[in-house]
Structures are given as C-alpha cells and as structure tokens.
Amino acid sequence: MVKLYDGGVYLVNGTEIVEDNRDAQEVLTSKTGYAVSREEAAKNTIAYRILQAHNTSGSMEKLQIKFDKLTSHDITFVGIIQTARASGLEKFPVPYVLTNCHNSLCAVGGTINEDDHMFGLTCAKKYGGVYVPPHQAVIHQFAREMLAGGGKMILGSDSHTRYGALGTMAMGEGGPELVKQLLNKTYDINMPKVVGVYLTGKPEKGVGPQDVALAIIGAVFGNGYVNNKVMEFVGPGVENLSADFRIGIDVMTTETTCLSSIWKTDDQIKEFYEIHGRSGDYEELNPGAVAYYDGMVYVDLSQVKPMIAMPFHPSNTYTIEELNANLDDILLDVEKRAKVSLGGAVDFTLRDKVRDGRMYVDQGIIAGCAGGGFENICAAADILKDAYIGADEFTLSIYPASTPIYMELAKNGRLADLIKTGAIVKTAFCGPCFGAGDTPANNAFSIRHSTRNFPNREGSKLQSGQIASVALMDARSIAATAANKGYLTAATDVDAHFTNPKYFFDSSIYAHRVFDSKGVADPSVEIKFGPNIKDWPEMPALTKHLMLKVVSEIHDPVTTTDELIPSGETSSYRSNPLGLAEFTLSRKDPAYVGLAKEVQKAEKAREANECMGDALPELRPIMHKVKEVYPDACKETVGVGSTIFAVKPGDGSAREQAASCQKVLGGWANIANSYATKRYRSNLINWGMLPFLIEEGDLPFAKGDYIFVPEIRKAIEDKATEIKAYVVKENEMKEFTLKMGELTEDERTIILKGCLINYYRG
C-alpha cells in the first residue's frame, strides 16, 4: 500500500524511479543519454522552481520568501493585526483575506466573537484587505475557490494552509510570520528537502481521499520521514484522482509534520479553475526530465483500503477491516495509549462500544476543510440514499465547506436526500474540527472526516471528569456506518451507486457578501474594538543572565498545541492575551498557570526595581548560591521566568498562542529533546522565548527546580550552539549543557529584544 525508500531517488520523465546508489548515474545515462548531477536534478522539482521564484535572498540555501497572498481566520487575525499595528502597520502590502469560520458561534462569550468580526471588517477597510463573513466559507475552501493559483505561494495562520493540489505552495505558520509579511519582511528558512510522493494505480470504489491520506500519515509520521520537508506529489496515479480527491489528500499532509506540499497539475486542475471562473490562474506544473528527491513515498492507490485513525492521533491508523477483525486487541492498545495521553485523569475505555461483536459509534461528522468538499458530501448522500440513521444514540452532522457548495447541494437535490436520512446539514464552520461544535457526550465515540483527533480536542474536559474521543475516517465510510445505524462499516462493504454529479460554482453569494477592498486602504476608517480586544503586555529584553524555574514537566512522546493551549472554549479569548493565558496547559497540567504566575511576581518586581526576594521568598537562597560563583548576579542582570520541559512539543496547530500564552505568564524558554514542527519553534522565537534543546536521557532537573543560565545574552550574540547552565539548590550548583539550534540573524535579534513587537519598534 505505502512504501518508503531508504534514501534519495531520481525520477525520470515523471514515471521511472531510480534509486540514488552507486549505479544511479549509469542507469540515468542509459535512460536519458546524458549524465545529470544530483545538484542539478534537485533543481528540477516543482518545489524548487516555486521557491526560487519567491526567494529574495539571492541564495537558494538560505531562503527569504515573500508570499503572494495571506490568509487568517477569526481566532488568529486579531492578534496578528494587533501585533502588526504595534509594529508600525500602515496598509496590507499583499492581498490579506480575513475569514470568519472558527468563532462563528456568536452566543459564546457574549459579544466577544462578533466584536472580533467587526474588528476584522473595519481592519479590512482601513488597511485594504478582504473580509469573508461568518458561515460563508471555511478558510481553506475560500482560498481554493478564490485565491489559489498555479506557481503561487500563500501563507496562512492556520496549520492546514495547503493548496498544493491546485499548484499553489502554501504554508501554515504562527501569526508572527504573517506579521513579518505585513511589514514587508520575509519568511526565512533553509532550503527544505523535497520528498516525492509517487502515486500509481486507481482507488477502488468506496475508497476516498481521507483513506489515502491516513495511509500515508500512518507510514511517515512516527519516523519523521517528511518532517519539515516539502511533499511533492507525482506519478501516473495523480491523473486517476479528481481535483476534490487530490485536495482531500493534500489538506491532510499537515498531519505528517511536513513544511508544505505541491502536486503536478493537469487538465483536471485546469477544469477546476475554469469551473471557478479563474482559468487564468491555472499553470501546468511537472517535474523536469530528471528530478532528484531526498526521499520517496510510493503509494499504490489500488491497494488502499478504507482506513480509521483511532484516538488520539491521525497516525494511529488501521484499516477498518483490521479493526473489526481485532477489536479487543486494538481497543486495548488505544486504552494503553490513553493512559499516557490523559495522564490517568479519567477512566477511559472503548471496549464498552462493542455490541454483539461489532463496534458501535455514537456520532458521525463530515466537516470542514478536509471533509466538507462537494464530492465527499455527494458520495455520502449516494451511500445514504433511501437509508435512515435511526433513532438511537447515533447522530450525523454535515458541514459543507462553503456556501457555494451548500447552494449546489440544494440545487442538485443531495441536500434533501441527506436531510431525509435524519442527518443535520449545517453551514460552513470549522467548529467540529477543534471542539466548538457537535461536542460528543461523555464517554461517546465520534467518527469524523475532519483533520485531527488529538486528546480532548473535540471538547471534553478532564478536569471536569468529561472524556470523549474521535477517530478519523473518510466521508464514505462514515456514511456507510450511518446507513448501518452506527455500526462501524467500511464503504467498500456496501453496494452503492456513485452518481458523481458535476459541480457548478456560483460566485454570486461572494460577490454580494464578501467585502473586497481591491487592495485599496482607507486610513479614515476607525477600527472597532470590543472590550475583550486587548493589547499585548510589555515584554522586556533578554537580560545578561537568566533564572528559570521549571513549572511543568511533560514526558509524553509528543505534546500537541491543543495541550499547550486548548482549542474549543478558549477561542473567544484569542483576542485577549491575559484572558487566554489563564487556560494555558489547563487540560494537561492545571497547576501550570498558578506556578508560572508565582515566578512572574519576581520578574515584575525586578522590572519595577524592587526586591525579587520579597516577591518570591524561595528565590533568596537560590540567588545567594548563584552569587558565590557569579557575584554580579542581581536584579539588574538576572531576568527571572518560568520554563517547561516537554519531550517533543508543538505538534498540530499553527496557533501562536501555544507560545505567547507562556510568554504572557512570564515564560522565557522551552526545553525539549526536539520540536515537533518548525512553526512551533518559530512561535517561541517570535515571542522572545529560547527554544533550548537537551539530549535525550536522564534529565538533570525536575519540576520545581531552578535553572541558572549565565551569560545567556552573550551566548545568543556569539551564536553559541552549546550553552552552560546550572541546576541550583541552596547548597549546590550542578552544571549541565543546553543546546541551541540554528538561528537566523533576525531570530537572534528578536530573542535579544524580547519579542517580535520590540524588534520592529526598534
């Protein structure tokens, strides 16, 4: 089904794979008639050419990228614009689209959410942007329909910013990276490695894009095969997939932890642009005659079976057939994983969902940027034709990804077909993906064609004794399960007739409802601020020395951004840095906020030129011990803050608040064995936090310990990669080494100044 090559490969004429071994050049010469070096062949990937066209540095080793367009939604754009305003924003220099698909439920938090929307609308007018009102489209569907273009690059403040199937290299990053683009700065990265994804064959009837995506994620996530690399989809199997099918695979590449994605394009993608009235945005993209890839994922589409990703990660994958055949063993394994993910906070089991030897499901959801596409919903309607979901616990909700899709479903009759089954069809909304809509009952099991199934993401709260769980599946198998009234069923096990209706895009709703400034700013517009929209607090520059208290210690193999700052009910506070910070680590380590605030008292005293020991008495003996070795250690030279240790933090969402909330509470560093994604590490840096690394093995410190990092400012200035530190007790200082990965000059300066806002203020 999926094979990973051990090393690099050459792709000849887009169809033949030649492994990069000692015979490679001889084989290549026999096939092409000429020799080709690895370096030259690497320039023939689609990814290389697009990055080269957008690079402003003059060096293809150290890239400085300027994007064509920017996108954000309503739990990110307020913080981004506030940061940019504080840094000197005058107008949006490139098209910037503000969608409203996350905080759409305006009853939540009183007026908070709608206040954010009015902030967005007035900013679009003032700075020259585009504003998409709530319920019109989820961020990524609007981008596909109206923004993507062949050979273009889009940066979005949502991790699933992926439009590679349409020939657009898109990246999801934390808000500060968009701030840089708004201030005419660049996105600075080393030239990423490019991994080919070679598709061959054709999916069997009933297999959908989520099945293919989960098969790939299951093969590459755990071993980091594509981590921070670009996935480039090639091979003869691509032409056997519709545009919607490709889009459904592509959006899930985020869950592999890759940097971005890009696909070869053809007449089916050309037709997609024609349907959407944008034929001029199509560009044919193919790798060169001989292209070199740093790895290759080989996927035989004909061998892919209906898949399920069990709790609590998209990579915890099985075929549905395998799950049904081994229910007890697999469910027991899920329980063992849950003990790690949930920390034993609640009793968790799925084995009580087995009824007469079959797996019973409480809820089905088809939604958002992954599941809410036209073809997915039409296929689900075909499977459910003349069926009923029943009157037991099982419920089914369907969220078309945009109003144009909803309109076409109404016109072609599929909307009526679905409603007749007992399904509820709702407006475009990302809520089910992050826990703000269709939250299951306690102990319920939900199957979803959405993007993630992290712990508690669907809305459960361990601190209140509430737990539910999500498995990811394709819309087709969700519909098959619904037709069987909640008993888990693969779509390949039902005899459905797929009608494959043609899609007709009607842009009139956007023409009449979406505000588009056409890039013209109106400085006279007054921004509307709701009472919950707050400025960022002042953040000091990095001091000569640093004293850190370890206030949380997490030993899970991976820590998600949902665990660092929960989604769902916190979304209404994304515009209020202090209010949101109260939720930091609330589902993973509820004691964190209180402990961090205690340490922050010392730093606030220091900044007020008061005695740190009076504010935090336990610090006195620690500072006395440090002074024995570093006599200059005092409030003028030693910043005091908190830090967390996590094995591998930052998997998942691009949300900057996973880092900024720690900073607001006085966090000055993270310590990790590695960082799950580039975007989380970038968020730390942009908020002035040190992304320390430490070798795997026995930790020299524990929760509650103080760590003194002498001459940290000089270490950053001198580009040190190894930094001396001490675990400080009243009677001893135990030396150990922290490491620092590569920093760009701008990143180094941002850390020294204390955060990105300070950096741009000068």
C-alpha positions in Angstrom: 0.0 0.0 0.0 2.7 2.5 1.1 6.5 2.0 0.7 9.2 4.4 1.9 12.5 4.4 0.1 15.6 4.3 2.3 17.5 7.2 0.5 17.2 9.7 -2.3 15.8 8.9 -5.7 15.8 10.2 -9.2 12.5 10.5 -11.1 12.9 10.2 -14.9 10.2 11.6 -17.1 7.8 11.7 -14.2 7.3 7.9 -14.3 10.5 6.0 -13.6 12.2 5.8 -10.2 15.9 5.3 -10.0 17.4 4.9 -6.5 20.4 7.0 -5.7 23.1 4.3 -5.3 26.5 3.8 -6.9 24.8 2.6 -10.2 22.5 5.5 -10.4 24.5 7.6 -12.9 25.0 4.6 -15.2 21.3 3.9 -15.1 20.3 7.5 -15.7 22.7 7.8 -18.6 21.2 4.7 -20.2 17.7 6.1 -19.9 18.4 9.7 -20.9 21.6 9.6 -22.9 23.3 12.2 -20.7 24.7 12.5 -17.2 22.9 14.5 -14.6 24.3 15.5 -11.2 22.2 15.3 -8.0 22.6 19.0 -7.5 21.2 19.8 -11.0 18.4 17.2 -10.8 17.3 18.7 -7.4 16.6 22.0 -9.3 14.1 20.1 -11.4 11.5 19.6 -8.7 8.3 21.7 -8.9 9.0 22.8 -5.3 12.5 24.1 -6.1 11.2 26.2 -9.0 8.4 27.8 -7.0 10.7 28.6 -4.0 13.3 30.1 -6.4 10.6 32.3 -7.9 9.7 33.7 -4.5 13.1 33.9 -2.9 14.6 37.3 -2.4 17.9 36.4 -0.8 19.9 35.5 -3.9 20.9 32.3 -2.2 19.0 29.0 -2.6 20.5 27.7 0.5 19.2 30.5 2.8 15.8 31.4 1.6 14.0 34.7 2.2 10.5 34.2 0.9 7.8 36.8 0.0 4.4 35.3 -0.4 1.7 36.3 -2.9 -1.2 36.2 -0.5 -2.0 35.8 3.2 -5.0 34.2 4.9 -6.2 34.2 8.5 -9.4 33.3 10.4 -11.1 34.9 13.4 -9.1 33.3 16.2 -5.8 34.5 14.7 -6.3 37.7 12.7 -7.0 40.0 15.7 -3.7 39.1 17.4 -1.8 39.3 14.1 -3.2 42.8 13.2 -2.7 44.0 16.8 1.0 42.9 16.6 1.4 44.5 13.2 -0.2 47.7 14.4 2.1 47.9 17.4 5.0 47.4 15.0 4.1 50.1 12.5 1.5 48.7 10.1 0.1 51.2 7.6 -1.6 49.1 4.9 -1.7 45.5 3.8 1.1 45.2 1.2 -0.3 42.0 -0.3 -3.9 40.6 -0.5 -4.8 39.5 3.0 -8.1 37.6 3.5 -9.8 37.6 6.9 -12.2 34.7 7.1 -14.6 34.0 10.0 -15.1 30.3 10.3 -13.8 29.5 13.8 -15.6 31.9 16.2 -18.8 31.7 14.2 -21.0 30.8 17.2 -21.5 34.3 18.5 -23.5 33.3 21.5 -20.3 32.0 23.1 -18.6 34.6 25.3 -21.3 37.2 25.0 -20.5 39.8 22.3 -16.8 38.7 22.2 -16.9 36.8 18.9 -18.9 39.3 16.9 -16.7 42.0 18.2 -13.8 40.2 16.7 -15.6 40.0 13.4 -16.3 43.8 13.4 -12.7 44.4 14.2 -11.8 42.3 11.2 -14.2 44.1 8.8 -13.0 47.5 9.9 -9.4 46.5 9.5 -10.1 45.1 6.0 -11.4 48.5 5.1 -8.7 50.5 6.9 -5.7 48.5 5.6 -7.0 47.2 2.3 -8.0 43.6 2.8 -10.7 41.1 2.2 -13.4 40.1 4.8 -15.4 36.9 4.5 -18.4 37.0 6.9 -19.2 34.0 9.2 -20.8 30.9 7.7 -19.8 31.8 4.1 -16.8 29.5 3.8 -14.1 27.8 5.9 -10.8 29.5 5.4 -9.2 26.8 3.2 -12.2 26.3 0.9 -12.4 30.1 0.2 -8.7 30.0 -0.6 -9.2 27.1 -3.0 -12.1 28.8 -4.7 -10.8 32.3 -4.8 -7.1 32.7 -4.0 -5.0 29.7 -5.2 -3.0 30.0 -8.4 -0.5 27.8 -10.2 3.1 28.5 -9.2 1.9 30.9 -6.4 2.7 30.9 -2.6 0.2 31.5 0.2 1.0 31.9 3.9 -1.8 31.3 6.4 -2.1 31.5 10.1 -3.8 28.0 10.2 -1.7 24.9 10.1 -3.9 23.3 7.3 -3.0 26.0 4.8 -2.4 23.5 2.0 -3.3 24.2 -1.6 -0.7 22.1 -3.3 -3.2 20.1 -5.4 -4.1 23.3 -7.2 -0.4 24.1 -7.9 0.0 26.5 -5.0 2.7 26.0 -2.4 1.1 27.0 0.8 2.3 27.1 4.4 0.7 27.4 7.8 2.6 29.3 10.4 2.1 31.2 13.6 0.8 34.8 13.5 4.2 36.5 13.8 5.3 35.1 10.5 2.3 36.8 8.9 3.2 40.0 10.7 6.6 39.9 9.0 4.9 39.7 5.6 2.6 42.6 6.5 5.6 44.7 7.4 7.3 43.8 4.1 9.8 41.4 5.7 10.5 37.9 4.6 10.0 34.2 5.7 13.5 33.0 6.4 14.2 29.3 6.1 17.0 27.0 4.9 16.2 25.3 1.6 13.9 22.5 2.6 14.4 18.9 1.5 11.8 17.7 -1.0 10.3 14.2 -0.8 8.4 12.8 -3.7 5.1 11.1 -3.2 4.7 8.7 -6.2 1.1 7.7 -6.8 0.2 4.8 -9.0 -2.9 2.8 -9.6 -6.5 3.9 -9.0 -8.6 3.8 -5.8 -11.2 1.1 -5.6 -14.9 2.0 -5.4 -15.7 3.3 -1.9 -12.2 4.5 -1.0 -11.9 8.2 -0.5 -9.2 10.8 -0.1 -9.1 10.5 3.7 -8.3 6.8 3.4 -5.3 7.6 1.2 -4.2 10.4 3.5 -4.4 8.3 6.6 -2.4 5.5 4.9 0.4 8.0 4.2 0.3 9.6 7.6 0.5 6.2 9.3 3.6 5.4 7.3 5.5 8.6 7.8 4.6 10.4 11.0 6.3 8.2 13.6 9.7 8.1 11.8 9.7 11.7 10.8 10.2 10.8 7.2 8.8 14.1 5.8 9.3 16.3 8.9 9.8 20.0 7.9 10.2 18.9 4.2 8.1 19.6 1.1 5.9 16.7 -0.2 5.7 16.7 -4.0 3.0 14.5 -5.5 3.9 12.9 -8.8 3.4 9.7 -10.7 0.8 8.3 -13.1 -1.7 7.8 -10.3 -2.3 11.5 -10.0 -4.3 11.6 -13.2 -6.7 9.0 -11.7 -7.8 11.4 -9.0 -10.3 14.2 -9.3 -9.4 17.7 -8.1 -11.6 17.3 -5.0 -9.9 13.9 -4.2 -6.4 15.4 -4.5 -7.5 18.4 -2.3 -8.7 15.9 0.3 -5.4 14.1 0.5 -3.4 17.4 0.3 -5.0 19.1 3.2 -4.0 16.2 5.5 -0.3 16.5 4.7 -0.1 18.9 7.6 -0.5 15.8 9.9 2.7 14.3 8.6 4.5 17.4 10.0 5.8 18.3 6.5 6.6 22.0 5.8 4.4 22.3 2.6 3.1 20.3 -0.4 2.9 20.7 -4.1 1.4 18.5 -6.9 1.9 18.1 -10.6 -1.1 19.6 -12.4 -3.1 18.6 -15.4 -6.4 19.1 -17.2 -8.5 18.2 -14.2 -6.9 21.1 -12.2 -7.3 23.3 -15.3 -11.0 22.4 -15.3 -11.2 23.3 -11.5 -10.0 26.8 -12.3 -12.4 27.1 -15.2 -15.4 26.0 -13.1 -14.5 28.7 -10.6 -14.2 31.4 -13.2 -10.4 31.7 -12.9 -8.9 29.9 -15.8 -6.1 32.4 -16.0 -4.8 31.2 -12.6 -4.0 27.7 -13.9 -0.5 26.7 -14.6 0.7 23.3 -15.7 3.4 22.0 -13.3 5.5 19.0 -13.8 9.0 17.9 -12.5 11.8 18.2 -15.0 13.0 15.3 -17.2 15.2 14.1 -14.3 14.3 15.3 -10.8 16.1 14.4 -7.6 14.1 13.8 -4.4 15.6 13.4 -0.9 13.2 10.5 -0.3 10.2 8.8 -1.9 6.8 7.7 -0.6 5.4 5.1 -3.0 1.7 4.7 -2.9 -0.3 2.1 -4.8 -3.7 3.6 -4.8 -5.4 0.4 -5.8 -4.2 -1.3 -2.6 -5.5 1.4 -0.2 -8.4 0.2 2.0 -10.9 2.2 4.0 -8.9 3.5 7.0 -9.5 4.7 10.5 -7.2 6.7 12.7 -8.0 5.7 16.3 -7.6 8.1 19.3 -5.6 10.1 19.9 -3.6 10.9 16.8 -4.1 10.9 13.0 -1.1 8.5 12.7 -2.7 5.8 14.9 -4.0 4.1 11.8 -5.6 0.8 10.9 -7.8 -0.5 8.0 -11.4 -0.7 9.1 -11.2 -4.4 8.2 -8.3 -4.9 10.5 -10.0 -3.1 13.4 -13.2 -5.1 13.0 -11.3 -8.3 12.9 -9.2 -7.5 16.0 -11.4 -5.3 18.1 -10.4 -6.3 21.5 -6.6 -6.1 20.9 -6.8 -2.8 19.2 -9.1 -1.2 21.7 -6.9 -2.4 24.5 -3.9 -0.7 22.8 -5.9 2.5 22.5 -6.6 2.4 26.2 -2.9 2.0 26.9 -2.1 5.0 24.8 -4.9 6.9 26.5 -3.2 6.4 29.9 -0.2 8.3 28.6 -2.2 11.0 26.8 -4.7 11.5 29.5 -2.3 11.0 32.5 -4.8 8.7 34.2 -7.1 11.7 34.9 -10.2 9.7 33.9 -11.2 6.1 33.3 -11.2 5.6 29.5 -12.4 2.6 27.5 -13.8 1.9 24.1 -14.4 -1.8 24.7 -17.8 -1.0 26.0 -18.7 0.2 22.5 -18.5 -3.4 21.2 -22.1 -4.7 20.8 -22.5 -8.3 19.7 -19.0 -8.3 18.4 -19.4 -5.1 16.4 -18.1 -1.6 17.0 -20.9 0.9 17.8 -20.3 4.6 17.1 -22.2 7.4 18.8 -21.6 10.2 16.3 -20.6 10.9 12.7 -19.3 14.2 11.4 -18.4 15.2 7.8 -17.0 18.7 8.0 -14.5 21.5 7.3 -11.5 21.8 5.0 -11.0 18.0 4.9 -14.5 16.5 4.7 -16.8 19.3 3.6 -16.0 19.2 -0.1 -18.6 18.7 -2.8 -17.6 15.2 -3.9 -17.3 13.9 -0.3 -20.8 15.0 0.6 -22.3 13.8 -2.7 -20.7 10.4 -2.2 -22.1 10.3 1.3 -25.5 11.1 0.0 -25.3 8.3 -2.6 -24.4 5.8 0.1 -27.3 7.0 2.4 -29.8 7.1 -0.4 -33.1 5.7 0.9 -31.5 4.9 4.3 -32.1 6.3 7.7 -29.7 6.8 10.6 -32.1 5.6 13.1 -33.5 6.8 16.4 -30.8 5.6 18.8 -27.7 7.5 20.1 -26.1 7.8 16.7 -26.2 11.3 15.1 -24.8 12.6 11.8 -23.9 16.2 11.1 -22.6 17.5 7.8 -21.0 20.9 7.2 -20.4 21.9 3.6 -17.1 23.8 3.4 -18.6 26.8 1.7 -21.9 28.4 0.8 -21.4 27.8 -2.9 -21.1 24.1 -2.2 -24.2 24.3 0.0 -26.1 26.0 -2.8 -25.1 23.4 -5.3 -26.2 20.6 -3.0 -29.5 22.3 -2.7 -29.9 22.7 -6.4 -28.9 19.1 -7.3 -31.1 17.5 -4.6 -28.4 16.0 -2.4 -29.3 18.3 0.4 -32.8 17.0 0.5 -31.6 13.4 0.3 -29.3 13.9 3.3 -31.9 15.7 5.4 -34.3 12.9 4.7 -31.9 10.3 6.3 -32.0 12.2 9.7 -28.7 13.9 9.1 -28.3 17.5 10.0 -26.7 19.8 7.4 -25.2 22.9 8.8 -23.4 26.0 7.5 -19.7 26.3 6.8 -17.9 26.2 10.2 -14.7 24.7 11.5 -16.1 24.0 14.9 -16.2 20.2 14.9 -12.6 20.1 14.0 -11.4 21.9 17.1 -14.2 21.3 19.7 -16.6 24.2 19.3 -19.4 22.3 17.7 -21.0 18.9 18.0 -19.1 18.0 21.1 -20.0 14.4 21.9 -21.5 13.1 25.2 -19.3 11.9 28.0 -17.7 8.5 27.0 -19.0 8.9 23.5 -17.1 7.8 20.4 -17.2 10.0 17.3 -16.0 9.3 13.8 -15.1 12.3 11.7 -13.9 13.3 8.3 -12.0 16.2 9.7 -8.3 16.9 10.3 -7.4 15.9 13.9 -8.3 13.6 16.8 -5.9 14.9 19.5 -6.8 14.3 23.1 -9.7 16.4 24.3 -9.8 18.4 21.0 -13.4 17.5 20.5 -14.3 19.4 23.6 -14.1 17.0 26.6 -12.6 18.4 29.9 -10.6 16.0 32.0 -10.7 18.5 35.0 -14.5 18.1 35.0 -14.4 14.3 34.6 -15.5 14.5 31.0 -14.0 12.4 28.3 -14.9 11.6 24.7 -12.8 10.5 21.8 -12.6 10.9 18.0 -11.5 8.6 15.2 -10.8 9.9 11.7 -12.4 8.3 8.7 -13.5 9.1 5.2 -16.9 10.6 4.5 -17.8 7.4 2.5 -17.2 5.0 5.4 -18.9 7.5 7.8 -22.0 7.4 5.6 -21.8 3.6 5.4 -21.7 3.5 9.2 -24.6 5.9 9.3 -26.6 3.7 6.9 -26.0 0.8 9.4 -27.3 3.0 12.2 -24.0 3.5 13.9 -22.2 0.1 13.5 -18.8 0.7 12.1 -18.8 -0.2 8.4 -16.3 0.3 5.5 -17.7 2.0 2.4 -16.3 -0.9 0.3 -18.7 -3.2 2.1 -21.9 -1.5 0.9 -23.3 -1.7 -2.6 -23.7 2.0 -3.5 -24.2 3.6 -6.9 -22.0 6.8 -7.1 -23.6 9.3 -9.3 -20.7 11.7 -9.4 -22.7 14.8 -10.3 -21.0 17.7 -12.0 -20.2 20.8 -9.8 -21.4 24.2 -10.8 -19.8 27.1 -8.9 -22.0 30.1 -8.2 -19.9 33.1 -7.1 -22.8 35.4 -6.6 -23.0 34.9 -2.9 -19.4 36.0 -2.5 -19.9 38.9 -4.9 -22.8 40.2 -2.7 -21.5 39.3 0.8 -17.7 39.4 0.8 -16.1 42.8 1.4 -13.1 43.2 -1.0 -11.2 46.4 -0.9 -9.4 45.5 -4.1 -6.2 46.4 -2.2 -7.2 50.0 -1.6 -6.7 51.1 2.0 -8.9 53.8 3.6 -7.0 55.3 6.6 -10.1 57.3 7.7 -11.8 54.1 8.9 -12.0 53.8 12.6 -11.2 50.3 13.9 -14.0 48.8 16.1 -12.6 47.4 19.3 -14.7 45.3 21.6 -14.0 45.3 25.3 -12.3 41.8 25.1 -9.7 43.0 22.5 -6.6 43.9 24.4 -3.1 45.0 23.5 -0.1 42.8 24.2 1.6 43.5 27.5 5.1 45.0 27.6 7.8 42.4 27.3 11.4 43.1 28.5 14.6 42.4 26.5 16.7 39.4 27.3 18.9 40.0 30.3 22.6 39.2 30.8 21.8 36.1 32.9 18.6 34.2 33.2 17.0 32.3 36.1 14.3 29.8 35.1 12.0 27.8 37.3 10.7 24.5 35.8 7.0 24.7 36.3 5.8 21.8 34.2 7.4 18.6 33.1 5.8 16.6 30.3 7.1 13.2 29.2 4.5 12.2 26.6 6.2 11.2 23.3 4.6 14.2 21.6 2.8 17.3 23.1 0.3 19.0 20.9 -0.6 22.6 20.7 -4.1 21.7 21.9 -2.5 20.5 25.1 -0.4 23.7 25.4 -3.4 26.0 24.9 -6.7 24.2 24.4 -9.0 25.0 21.5 -12.8 25.0 21.7 -14.0 27.0 24.6 -10.8 29.2 24.7 -11.4 30.5 21.2 -13.4 33.5 22.3 -10.4 34.7 24.3 -7.8 34.6 21.5 -8.1 38.4 21.3 -7.3 38.9 24.9 -3.7 37.8 25.8 -4.2 37.9 29.5 -7.6 36.3 29.5 -6.4 33.5 27.2 -3.3 32.8 29.2 -5.5 31.6 32.1 -6.2 28.5 30.0 -2.5 27.6 29.3 -1.9 23.9 29.8 -5.2 23.7 31.6 -6.0 20.2 30.3 -2.5 18.8 30.6 -1.2 20.4 33.8 -3.8 22.5 35.6 -1.2 23.7 38.2 0.9 25.4 35.5 -0.8 28.8 35.5 -0.6 29.3 39.2 3.0 28.2 39.4 4.1 30.4 36.4 2.4 33.4 38.0 4.2 32.9 41.2 7.6 33.0 39.4 6.4 36.0 37.4 6.0 38.0 40.6 9.8 38.1 40.9 10.2 39.4 37.4 7.6 42.1 37.8 9.4 43.2 41.0 12.7 43.2 39.1 11.2 45.4 36.3 9.9 47.8 39.0 13.3 47.9 40.6 12.0 46.2 43.7 13.4 43.3 45.6 12.8 40.0 43.8 13.3 38.0 47.1 10.4 39.9 48.7 8.1 39.0 45.8 9.3 35.4 45.7 11.0 34.4 49.0 12.1 31.0 47.8 14.3 32.7 45.3 16.5 34.3 48.0 18.7 31.2 48.8 18.9 30.4 45.1 20.3 33.8 44.3 22.7 33.7 47.3 24.1 30.5 45.9 24.5 31.9 42.4 26.3 35.0 43.7 29.0 32.8 45.1 30.0 31.9 41.6 28.6 35.0 39.7 28.9 38.0 42.0 27.2 40.3 39.5 24.0 38.3 39.7 21.3 40.8 40.8 18.1 42.3 39.7 19.9 44.5 37.2 21.4 41.5 35.4 19.2 38.4 36.1 15.8 38.0 34.4 13.5 35.6 36.2 11.0 33.5 34.4 9.4 30.1 34.0 10.1 27.2 31.6 8.5 23.9 30.7 10.2 20.7 29.7 8.4 18.6 27.1 9.9 15.7 25.1 8.6 16.9 21.7 6.2 19.9 21.9 4.3 21.7 19.2 2.6 19.1 17.0 -0.6 20.3 15.4 -2.0 23.8 15.1 0.0 26.8 13.9 -1.6 28.9 16.7 1.0 31.3 18.1 -0.9 31.3 21.4 0.7 28.0 22.3 3.9 30.1 22.8 2.6 33.6 23.5 0.4 32.4 26.5 3.5 31.1 28.2 5.3 34.4 27.5 2.4 36.4 28.9 2.7 34.4 32.1 6.4 35.0 32.3 7.8 32.1 30.3 11.2 32.7 29.0 12.1 29.4 27.4 11.1 25.9 26.5 13.4 22.9 27.0 12.9 19.9 24.7 14.6 16.9 23.2 13.2 18.1 19.8 10.4 20.3 18.5 7.6 18.6 16.6 7.2 21.4 14.0 9.2 24.3 12.7 6.1 26.5 13.2 6.0 26.0 17.0 9.7 26.7 17.3 9.3 29.8 15.3 6.4 30.9 17.5 8.7 30.6 20.6 11.4 32.6 19.0 9.0 35.3 17.7 7.7 35.8 21.3 11.2 36.1 22.6 11.4 32.6 24.1 14.5 30.5 24.0 14.0 27.1 22.2 16.5 25.2 24.2 17.4 21.6 23.4 18.7 18.9 25.7 19.9 15.4 24.8 17.6 12.5 25.4 18.2 10.6 28.6 18.2 11.4 32.3 17.2 15.0 32.9 19.5 16.9 35.2 16.5 18.9 36.6 12.9 18.2 37.6 9.7 20.2 38.1 10.2 22.8 40.8 14.0 23.1 40.2 15.7 26.4 39.4 18.0 26.6 36.3 20.5 29.4 36.1 21.8 30.2 32.6 24.8 32.6 32.9 25.8 34.9 30.1 22.8 33.9 28.0 22.7 37.2 26.2 26.3 36.9 25.1 25.7 33.3 24.1 23.0 34.4 21.7 25.0 37.3 20.4 28.0 35.0 19.8 25.9 32.3 18.0 26.8 29.7 20.6 25.3 26.3 20.0 26.1 24.9 23.4 25.2 26.9 26.5 26.3 26.3 30.1 23.6 26.1 32.7 23.2 25.1 36.3 20.6 23.3 38.4 20.7 25.5 41.5 19.9 24.2 45.0 20.5 26.0 48.3 23.7 24.1 48.7 24.9 23.2 45.2 25.1 24.2 41.6 25.1 21.3 39.2 26.4 22.2 35.7 24.8 20.8 32.6 24.6 21.8 28.9 21.7 23.2 26.9 21.9 23.4 23.2 20.5 25.9 20.7 19.6 25.0 17.1 20.4 27.3 14.2 19.0 30.8 14.4 18.9 33.4 11.7 20.2 36.9 12.4 16.7 38.2 12.6 15.7 35.5 15.0 18.7 36.2 17.2 17.8 39.9 17.3 14.2 39.1 18.1 15.2 37.0 21.1 17.6 39.6 22.3 15.0 42.4 22.1 12.4 40.2 23.9 9.8 39.6 21.1 8.9 40.5 17.6 7.0 43.6 18.6 10.1 45.0 20.3 12.2 44.1 17.3 10.0 46.2 14.9 9.7 49.1 17.4 13.5 49.4 17.2 
